[in-house]
């Protein structure tokens, strides 16, 4: 490639001895790297099946920023239906992150900015697929809790008040 930059005449550069073999070798090495990357991404998708909903480039970004959950949240809409963002414990408000500095999610926002607080905080640490699985479990238990509370309160409250007291999904 250094020779290509030095010489702008395409015919001279491509007629150098061994040039085609060099390009073919580079192409084979590139294919090997692409295959290894594809296998790695498939392993990640098998570990957390919701990764099948995102492109390979988005998945690479999620994996590379997995230890920074606040940066992964921009991909939540692709992974979960209508979960647009998370609320984390804020150190300025006295909640502080977990002892080891991990982000702790305390609630979720829909695309319409409806907020639902989690029944239990979710510690978002480690590999992305691990804490995203924990987040999924937390979301399920939170929705189950909300449904149980809504069913219990259904007959006690007027319907218009009841509708606004619980998340839209409930």
GROMACS elastic network, one bead per residue, 0.5 to 0.9 nm:
[ bonds ]
;  ai    aj funct       b0    kb
    1     5     6  0.63289   500
    1     6     6  0.86732   500
    2     5     6  0.52178   500
    2     6     6  0.63048   500
    2     7     6  0.87385   500
    3     6     6  0.50259   500
    3     7     6  0.60883   500
    3     8     6  0.89847   500
    3    13     6  0.71437   500
    4     7     6  0.52955   500
    4     8     6  0.65571   500
    4     9     6  0.82562   500
    4    10     6  0.78624   500
    4    13     6  0.60320   500
    4    14     6  0.85547   500
    5     8     6  0.65623   500
    7    10     6  0.77194   500
    7    12     6  0.77908   500
    7    13     6  0.67782   500
    8    11     6  0.89853   500
    8    12     6  0.84877   500
    8    13     6  0.78436   500
    9    12     6  0.55691   500
    9    13     6  0.63945   500
    9    14     6  0.87834   500
   10    13     6  0.51938   500
   10    14     6  0.60267   500
   10    15     6  0.84368   500
   11    14     6  0.53856   500
   11    15     6  0.60714   500
   11    16     6  0.88883   500
   12    15     6  0.53348   500
   12    16     6  0.66787   500
   13    16     6  0.56968   500
   13    19     6  0.80192   500
   14    17     6  0.84042   500
   14    19     6  0.63026   500
   14    20     6  0.74738   500
   15    18     6  0.85734   500
   15    19     6  0.71407   500
   15    20     6  0.85002   500
   16    19     6  0.56283   500
   16    20     6  0.84546   500
   17    20     6  0.79268   500
   17    21     6  0.87643   500
   18    21     6  0.52518   500
   18    22     6  0.60592   500
   18    23     6  0.86802   500
   19    22     6  0.51214   500
   19    23     6  0.63054   500
   19    24     6  0.87266   500
   20    23     6  0.50917   500
   20    24     6  0.61809   500
   20    25     6  0.86173   500
   21    24     6  0.50445   500
   21    25     6  0.61274   500
   21    26     6  0.85799   500
   22    25     6  0.51401   500
   22    26     6  0.62235   500
   22    27     6  0.85982   500
   23    26     6  0.50574   500
   23    27     6  0.60966   500
   23    28     6  0.86669   500
   24    28     6  0.62033   500
   24    29     6  0.86496   500
   25    28     6  0.51309   500
   25    29     6  0.62744   500
   25    30     6  0.86125   500
   26    29     6  0.51025   500
   26    30     6  0.61188   500
   26    31     6  0.86529   500
   27    30     6  0.50227   500
   27    31     6  0.62096   500
   27    32     6  0.86515   500
   28    31     6  0.51221   500
   28    32     6  0.62638   500
   28    33     6  0.87473   500
   29    32     6  0.50345   500
   29    33     6  0.62893   500
   29    34     6  0.86701   500
   30    33     6  0.50866   500
   30    34     6  0.61611   500
   30    35     6  0.85946   500
   31    34     6  0.50207   500
   31    35     6  0.60992   500
   31    36     6  0.86119   500
   32    35     6  0.51383   500
   32    36     6  0.62458   500
   32    37     6  0.86392   500
   33    36     6  0.51332   500
   33    37     6  0.61273   500
   33    38     6  0.85348   500
   34    37     6  0.50824   500
   34    38     6  0.60527   500
   34    39     6  0.86138   500
   35    38     6  0.50499   500
   35    39     6  0.62094   500
   35    40     6  0.86266   500
   36    39     6  0.51306   500
   36    40     6  0.61892   500
   36    41     6  0.86955   500
   37    40     6  0.50270   500
   37    41     6  0.61885   500
   37    42     6  0.85581   500
   38    41     6  0.51871   500
   38    42     6  0.61620   500
   38    43     6  0.87282   500
   38    56     6  0.85067   500
   39    42     6  0.50346   500
   39    43     6  0.63062   500
   39    44     6  0.87763   500
   40    43     6  0.51801   500
   40    44     6  0.64418   500
   40    45     6  0.87474   500
   41    44     6  0.50195   500
   41    45     6  0.61458   500
   41    46     6  0.86156   500
   41    51     6  0.89270   500
   41    56     6  0.74183   500
   41    59     6  0.76432   500
   41    60     6  0.78898   500
   42    46     6  0.61250   500
   42    47     6  0.85630   500
   42    52     6  0.87830   500
   43    46     6  0.51047   500
   43    47     6  0.62482   500
   43    48     6  0.87869   500
   44    47     6  0.50447   500
   44    48     6  0.63100   500
   44    49     6  0.81213   500
   44    51     6  0.74771   500
   44    59     6  0.88460   500
   44    63     6  0.86927   500
   44   129     6  0.73725   500
   45    48     6  0.51548   500
   45    49     6  0.50493   500
   45    50     6  0.71207   500
   45    51     6  0.50655   500
   45    52     6  0.59493   500
   45    59     6  0.89127   500
   45   129     6  0.87024   500
   46    49     6  0.54720   500
   46    50     6  0.89270   500
   46    51     6  0.82483   500
   46    52     6  0.85947   500
   47    51     6  0.87079   500
   47   129     6  0.69334   500
   47   130     6  0.86202   500
   48    51     6  0.59886   500
   48    52     6  0.83457   500
   48   129     6  0.56335   500
   48   130     6  0.80446   500
   48   132     6  0.81083   500
   48   133     6  0.70746   500
   49    52     6  0.57695   500
   49    53     6  0.81767   500
   50    53     6  0.56921   500
   50    54     6  0.78272   500
   50    78     6  0.86341   500
   50    79     6  0.56421   500
   50    80     6  0.77577   500
   51    54     6  0.55727   500
   51    55     6  0.82050   500
   51    56     6  0.89147   500
   51    59     6  0.67725   500
   51    78     6  0.87498   500
   51    79     6  0.67628   500
   51   129     6  0.85331   500
   52    55     6  0.75971   500
   52    56     6  0.88728   500
   52    59     6  0.88426   500
   52    79     6  0.85625   500
   53    78     6  0.63369   500
   53    79     6  0.62208   500
   54    57     6  0.81392   500
   54    58     6  0.60248   500
   54    59     6  0.61778   500
   54    75     6  0.83852   500
   54    78     6  0.61880   500
   54    79     6  0.70612   500
   55    58     6  0.52182   500
   55    59     6  0.60968   500
   55    60     6  0.86117   500
   56    60     6  0.61061   500
   56    61     6  0.86407   500
   57    60     6  0.51143   500
   57    61     6  0.63707   500
   57    62     6  0.87335   500
   58    61     6  0.50689   500
   58    62     6  0.61739   500
   58    63     6  0.86169   500
   58    75     6  0.76850   500
   59    63     6  0.60840   500
   59    64     6  0.84503   500
   60    63     6  0.51612   500
   60    64     6  0.60024   500
   60    65     6  0.85017   500
   61    64     6  0.51104   500
   61    65     6  0.60328   500
   61    66     6  0.81771   500
   61    72     6  0.79765   500
   62    65     6  0.52690   500
   62    66     6  0.55984   500
   62    69     6  0.89102   500
   62    71     6  0.82753   500
   62    72     6  0.56861   500
   62    75     6  0.76475   500
   62   128     6  0.68715   500
   63    67     6  0.83435   500
   63    72     6  0.87107   500
   63   127     6  0.73058   500
   63   128     6  0.59569   500
   63   129     6  0.79817   500
   64    67     6  0.78084   500
   64    68     6  0.88584   500
   64   128     6  0.85939   500
   65    68     6  0.52765   500
   65    69     6  0.72222   500
   65    71     6  0.66892   500
   65    72     6  0.64475   500
   65   127     6  0.89527   500
   65   128     6  0.77891   500
   66    69     6  0.60691   500
   66    71     6  0.82077   500
   66    72     6  0.66754   500
   66   125     6  0.80499   500
   66   126     6  0.71895   500
   66   127     6  0.54822   500
   66   129     6  0.79263   500
   66   131     6  0.85996   500
   67    71     6  0.89966   500
   67    72     6  0.88046   500
   67   102     6  0.83855   500
   67   124     6  0.79928   500
   67   125     6  0.61243   500
   67   126     6  0.59163   500
   67   127     6  0.63355   500
   67   128     6  0.67660   500
   68    71     6  0.56914   500
   68    72     6  0.67354   500
   68   102     6  0.86901   500
   68   103     6  0.79619   500
   68   124     6  0.85324   500
   68   125     6  0.81716   500
   68   128     6  0.87341   500
   69    73     6  0.63046   500
   69   102     6  0.89249   500
   69   103     6  0.69058   500
   69   124     6  0.65067   500
   69   125     6  0.78196   500
   69   128     6  0.78223   500
   69   131     6  0.87539   500
   70    73     6  0.54766   500
   70    74     6  0.80007   500
   70    85     6  0.88330   500
   70    86     6  0.80654   500
   70    88     6  0.83702   500
   70   103     6  0.79737   500
   71    74     6  0.64412   500
   71    75     6  0.84936   500
   72    75     6  0.57869   500
   72    76     6  0.72485   500
   72   128     6  0.83682   500
   73    76     6  0.51537   500
   73    77     6  0.82773   500
   73    84     6  0.73658   500
   73    85     6  0.56906   500
   73    86     6  0.68815   500
   74    77     6  0.73028   500
   74    78     6  0.86750   500
   74    84     6  0.72729   500
   74    85     6  0.70963   500
   75    78     6  0.54799   500
   75    79     6  0.66391   500
   75    80     6  0.88706   500
   75    84     6  0.80893   500
   75    85     6  0.88716   500
   76    79     6  0.50122   500
   76    80     6  0.57827   500
   76    81     6  0.82875   500
   76    82     6  0.82336   500
   76    83     6  0.59841   500
   76    84     6  0.57621   500
   76    85     6  0.67487   500
   76    86     6  0.88625   500
   77    80     6  0.53906   500
   77    81     6  0.61450   500
   77    82     6  0.57653   500
   77    83     6  0.54167   500
   77    84     6  0.52411   500
   77    85     6  0.81260   500
   77   110     6  0.89168   500
   77   111     6  0.81297   500
   78    81     6  0.74016   500
   78    82     6  0.86452   500
   78    83     6  0.87201   500
   78    84     6  0.89597   500
   79    83     6  0.83137   500
   80    83     6  0.56890   500
   80    84     6  0.83529   500
   80   136     6  0.85890   500
   81    84     6  0.85699   500
   81   110     6  0.88400   500
   82   109     6  0.83536   500
   82   110     6  0.53346   500
   82   111     6  0.56345   500
   82   112     6  0.84757   500
   83    86     6  0.80268   500
   83   108     6  0.67692   500
   83   109     6  0.59717   500
   83   111     6  0.63865   500
   84   108     6  0.76291   500
   84   109     6  0.56861   500
   84   110     6  0.51068   500
   84   111     6  0.50671   500
   84   112     6  0.84562   500
   84   113     6  0.79236   500
   85   107     6  0.87219   500
   85   108     6  0.58807   500
   85   109     6  0.50986   500
   85   110     6  0.69582   500
   85   111     6  0.80077   500
   85   113     6  0.85966   500
   86   105     6  0.62949   500
   86   106     6  0.74850   500
   86   107     6  0.57460   500
   86   109     6  0.59371   500
   86   115     6  0.89504   500
   87    90     6  0.86300   500
   87   104     6  0.84523   500
   87   105     6  0.56322   500
   87   106     6  0.56849   500
   87   107     6  0.50541   500
   87   108     6  0.59240   500
   87   109     6  0.75195   500
   87   115     6  0.87680   500
   87   117     6  0.83904   500
   88    97     6  0.83703   500
   88   103     6  0.65756   500
   88   104     6  0.53860   500
   88   106     6  0.55120   500
   88   107     6  0.71913   500
   88   121     6  0.89457   500
   89    92     6  0.88694   500
   89    93     6  0.79125   500
   89    94     6  0.84265   500
   89    95     6  0.55106   500
   89    96     6  0.59687   500
   89    97     6  0.62190   500
   89    98     6  0.89158   500
   89   103     6  0.72589   500
   89   104     6  0.56632   500
   89   105     6  0.63319   500
   89   106     6  0.63540   500
   89   121     6  0.88240   500
   90    93     6  0.55006   500
   90    94     6  0.69295   500
   90    95     6  0.57556   500
   90    96     6  0.54965   500
   90    97     6  0.69762   500
   90   103     6  0.89337   500
   90   104     6  0.87332   500
   91    94     6  0.52946   500
   91    95     6  0.54266   500
   91    97     6  0.61920   500
   92    95     6  0.74701   500
   92    96     6  0.71060   500
   93    96     6  0.73142   500
   95    98     6  0.88531   500
   96    99     6  0.84018   500
   96   101     6  0.85310   500
   96   103     6  0.88154   500
   96   104     6  0.86040   500
   97   100     6  0.77011   500
   97   101     6  0.54069   500
   97   102     6  0.58353   500
   97   103     6  0.55378   500
   97   104     6  0.60671   500
   97   123     6  0.89358   500
   98   101     6  0.52740   500
   98   102     6  0.53123   500
   98   103     6  0.67210   500
   98   104     6  0.66629   500
   98   123     6  0.75548   500
   99   102     6  0.73534   500
  101   125     6  0.88344   500
  102   123     6  0.66548   500
  102   124     6  0.61940   500
  102   125     6  0.54452   500
  102   126     6  0.86289   500
  103   122     6  0.85047   500
  103   123     6  0.61136   500
  103   124     6  0.53280   500
  103   125     6  0.68009   500
  104   121     6  0.63288   500
  104   122     6  0.55205   500
  104   124     6  0.57287   500
  104   125     6  0.84137   500
  105   108     6  0.79337   500
  105   118     6  0.80122   500
  105   121     6  0.57112   500
  105   122     6  0.50497   500
  105   123     6  0.63219   500
  105   124     6  0.69133   500
  105   135     6  0.82742   500
  106   116     6  0.88916   500
  106   117     6  0.59160   500
  106   118     6  0.54209   500
  106   119     6  0.82418   500
  106   120     6  0.71918   500
  106   122     6  0.65280   500
  106   123     6  0.88875   500
  107   115     6  0.69257   500
  107   116     6  0.55500   500
  107   119     6  0.85019   500
  107   120     6  0.89750   500
  107   121     6  0.77219   500
  107   122     6  0.87144   500
  107   139     6  0.87272   500
  108   113     6  0.89876   500
  108   114     6  0.81929   500
  108   115     6  0.57315   500
  108   116     6  0.54566   500
  108   117     6  0.63470   500
  108   118     6  0.73226   500
  108   139     6  0.82652   500
  109   112     6  0.77023   500
  109   113     6  0.52881   500
  109   114     6  0.53904   500
  109   116     6  0.65347   500
  109   117     6  0.87884   500
  110   114     6  0.52094   500
  110   115     6  0.66520   500
  110   116     6  0.84556   500
  111   114     6  0.74068   500
  112   115     6  0.89520   500
  114   167     6  0.74835   500
  114   168     6  0.82869   500
  115   167     6  0.79125   500
  116   142     6  0.83282   500
  116   143     6  0.88473   500
  116   166     6  0.88189   500
  116   167     6  0.68790   500
  117   120     6  0.84507   500
  117   121     6  0.87391   500
  117   142     6  0.78206   500
  118   121     6  0.61076   500
  118   122     6  0.79390   500
  118   138     6  0.68377   500
  118   139     6  0.69149   500
  118   141     6  0.82766   500
  118   142     6  0.54571   500
  118   143     6  0.85814   500
  119   138     6  0.74008   500
  119   139     6  0.84381   500
  119   141     6  0.70689   500
  119   142     6  0.50470   500
  119   143     6  0.86611   500
  119   145     6  0.72863   500
  119   146     6  0.87891   500
  120   138     6  0.70222   500
  120   141     6  0.86815   500
  120   142     6  0.78238   500
  121   138     6  0.78371   500
  122   131     6  0.81368   500
  122   134     6  0.69096   500
  122   135     6  0.61639   500
  122   138     6  0.66319   500
  123   131     6  0.71722   500
  123   134     6  0.79880   500
  123   135     6  0.82044   500
  124   127     6  0.88454   500
  124   128     6  0.81923   500
  124   130     6  0.83748   500
  124   132     6  0.75584   500
  124   134     6  0.79377   500
  124   135     6  0.77078   500
  125   128     6  0.76767   500
  125   130     6  0.78751   500
  125   131     6  0.59245   500
  126   129     6  0.84155   500
  126   130     6  0.65823   500
  126   131     6  0.65950   500
  127   130     6  0.54016   500
  127   131     6  0.66223   500
  127   132     6  0.85809   500
  128   131     6  0.55193   500
  128   132     6  0.58655   500
  128   133     6  0.84388   500
  129   132     6  0.51236   500
  129   133     6  0.60655   500
  129   134     6  0.86852   500
  130   133     6  0.52804   500
  130   134     6  0.64589   500
  130   135     6  0.86995   500
  131   135     6  0.60019   500
  131   136     6  0.85371   500
  132   136     6  0.61273   500
  132   137     6  0.86444   500
  133   136     6  0.50458   500
  133   137     6  0.63433   500
  133   138     6  0.86548   500
  134   137     6  0.51064   500
  134   138     6  0.61831   500
  134   139     6  0.86309   500
  135   139     6  0.61009   500
  135   140     6  0.86257   500
  136   139     6  0.50924   500
  136   140     6  0.62676   500
  136   141     6  0.87503   500
  137   140     6  0.51783   500
  137   141     6  0.62829   500
  137   142     6  0.85737   500
  138   141     6  0.52466   500
  138   142     6  0.60625   500
  138   143     6  0.86538   500
  139   142     6  0.50967   500
  139   143     6  0.62158   500
  139   144     6  0.85997   500
  140   143     6  0.52574   500
  140   144     6  0.61618   500
  140   145     6  0.86147   500
  141   144     6  0.50191   500
  141   145     6  0.61101   500
  141   146     6  0.85968   500
  142   145     6  0.50888   500
  142   146     6  0.61812   500
  142   147     6  0.86365   500
  143   146     6  0.50010   500
  143   147     6  0.61205   500
  143   148     6  0.86104   500
  143   167     6  0.87731   500
  143   169     6  0.82548   500
  143   170     6  0.74241   500
  144   147     6  0.51314   500
  144   148     6  0.62291   500
  144   149     6  0.86834   500
  144   170     6  0.89308   500
  145   148     6  0.51537   500
  145   149     6  0.62267   500
  145   150     6  0.85696   500
  146   149     6  0.51606   500
  146   150     6  0.60532   500
  146   151     6  0.86014   500
  146   166     6  0.70750   500
  146   167     6  0.77492   500
  146   170     6  0.68739   500
  147   150     6  0.50263   500
  147   151     6  0.60698   500
  147   152     6  0.85085   500
  147   166     6  0.84307   500
  147   169     6  0.89470   500
  147   170     6  0.56582   500
  148   151     6  0.52740   500
  148   152     6  0.62037   500
  148   153     6  0.86892   500
  149   152     6  0.51520   500
  149   153     6  0.62066   500
  149   154     6  0.85505   500
  149   166     6  0.86715   500
  150   153     6  0.51249   500
  150   154     6  0.58649   500
  150   162     6  0.76552   500
  150   165     6  0.83484   500
  150   166     6  0.67248   500
  150   170     6  0.73295   500
  151   154     6  0.51543   500
  151   155     6  0.80317   500
  152   155     6  0.73788   500
  152   156     6  0.79979   500
  153   156     6  0.52134   500
  153   157     6  0.62764   500
  153   162     6  0.75331   500
  154   157     6  0.59936   500
  154   158     6  0.79585   500
  154   159     6  0.74404   500
  154   162     6  0.66539   500
  155   158     6  0.76484   500
  155   159     6  0.83866   500
  156   162     6  0.87642   500
  157   160     6  0.83050   500
  157   161     6  0.65161   500
  157   162     6  0.57680   500
  158   161     6  0.54687   500
  158   162     6  0.60606   500
  158   163     6  0.87171   500
  159   163     6  0.60813   500
  159   164     6  0.88172   500
  160   163     6  0.52918   500
  160   164     6  0.67395   500
  160   165     6  0.89085   500
  161   164     6  0.54182   500
  161   165     6  0.62207   500
  162   165     6  0.51452   500
  162   166     6  0.68119   500
  163   166     6  0.60885   500
  163   167     6  0.80085   500
  163   168     6  0.77201   500
  163   170     6  0.88086   500
  164   167     6  0.73863   500
  164   168     6  0.80734   500
  166   169     6  0.83046   500
  166   170     6  0.64559   500
  167   170     6  0.55033   500
